[in-house]
Amino acid sequence: MATIPVEECGCITLIGVSPGEAAPLAKWLRDEFSPSPELIRFSSEGAMEIGDETHWGLPATGSQEEIEEDLRAHIAYIESL
């Protein structure tokens, strides 16, 4: 689902996907779509459920595997809270 919840800010929501499934889309957004890859942020359902409104920055460079590692690190951090 794609929305624009705040002017000049887009939001893409992925539902029912793993970090491995989300990483290719995140890499494509960063490398092929976004004019400012350093501005791509992400969060997770787990974070929202506990009220954590922090948005993690997607690495501005790096492989799909590195993006997947960051997504997994986010989930591990949230689960440790």
Helices and strands as residue ranges (DSSP letters): E 2-6, E 9-12, H 19-28, I 29-33, G 37-39, E 41-42, H 45-49, E 56-57, H 64-80
